[in-house]
Amino acid sequence: MNQAHIESNPTVMMGKPVIAGTRITVESILEKLAHGESTEQILEAHPRLKQDDILAALEFAAQALRGDVIYPIADKAA
């Protein structure tokens, strides 16, 4: 991944990872994709974004989850 796509600065969006030069968080891109928005819809809504930015956000998230950490998932039936 080109690390230049993602940055984290405590003065921008409370330090959340964002697409470099924007206030668009990796989190918001992931949420949009998870809720069924297409890459094309995201790019249309955010003209400053490029396809590579979305791919960088996905790769950043994958790397963040790659660590040896267990993420318990709550039982939805409870």
C-alpha positions as CSV (number, residue, x, y, z in Angstrom):
1,M,0.0,0.0,0.0
2,N,1.1,3.5,-0.7
3,Q,1.3,4.9,2.9
4,A,0.9,8.4,1.5
5,H,-2.8,7.8,1.0
6,I,-3.6,7.5,4.7
7,E,-2.6,9.9,7.5
8,S,-3.4,10.5,11.1
9,N,-3.1,13.8,12.8
10,P,-4.4,14.7,16.2
11,T,-5.7,18.0,14.9
12,V,-7.7,16.4,12.0
13,M,-10.8,14.3,12.9
14,M,-9.5,13.7,16.4
15,G,-6.6,11.7,15.0
16,K,-8.6,9.1,13.2
17,P,-7.0,7.8,10.0
18,V,-8.1,9.8,7.0
19,I,-7.4,10.0,3.3
20,A,-4.4,12.3,3.0
21,G,-5.4,15.9,2.4
22,T,-9.0,15.4,3.3
23,R,-11.2,15.0,6.3
24,I,-12.7,11.7,4.9
25,T,-12.0,9.0,7.5
26,V,-11.1,5.4,6.7
27,E,-14.0,4.5,9.0
28,S,-16.5,6.4,6.9
29,I,-15.4,4.7,3.7
30,L,-15.7,1.3,5.3
31,E,-19.1,2.1,6.7
32,K,-20.3,3.3,3.3
33,L,-19.1,0.1,1.6
34,A,-20.6,-2.1,4.4
35,H,-24.0,-0.4,3.9
36,G,-23.9,-1.3,0.2
37,E,-22.6,1.9,-1.4
38,S,-20.6,1.2,-4.5
39,T,-17.1,2.5,-5.1
40,E,-18.6,4.6,-7.9
41,Q,-21.2,6.2,-5.5
42,I,-18.5,7.0,-3.0
43,L,-16.3,8.6,-5.6
44,E,-19.2,10.6,-7.0
45,A,-20.1,11.9,-3.5
46,H,-16.5,12.8,-2.8
47,P,-14.9,14.1,-6.0
48,R,-11.5,14.6,-4.3
49,L,-11.2,10.8,-3.7
50,K,-9.6,8.4,-6.2
51,Q,-10.0,4.7,-6.6
52,D,-6.6,4.2,-5.1
53,D,-7.7,6.1,-1.9
54,I,-10.6,3.6,-1.4
55,L,-8.2,0.6,-1.9
56,A,-5.8,2.2,0.5
57,A,-8.5,2.5,3.1
58,L,-9.4,-1.2,2.7
59,E,-5.8,-2.2,2.9
60,F,-5.2,-0.1,6.0
61,A,-8.2,-1.7,7.7
62,A,-6.9,-5.2,6.8
63,Q,-3.5,-4.4,8.2
64,A,-5.0,-3.0,11.4
65,L,-7.0,-6.3,11.9
66,R,-4.0,-8.5,11.1
67,G,-2.5,-8.2,14.6
68,D,-2.7,-11.0,17.1
69,V,-5.8,-9.7,18.8
70,I,-9.0,-11.4,19.5
71,Y,-12.1,-9.4,18.7
72,P,-15.1,-11.0,20.5
73,I,-18.4,-10.7,18.7
74,A,-21.4,-10.2,20.8
75,D,-24.1,-12.9,20.5
76,K,-27.0,-11.1,18.8
77,A,-29.5,-13.5,20.3
78,A,-28.7,-12.3,23.8
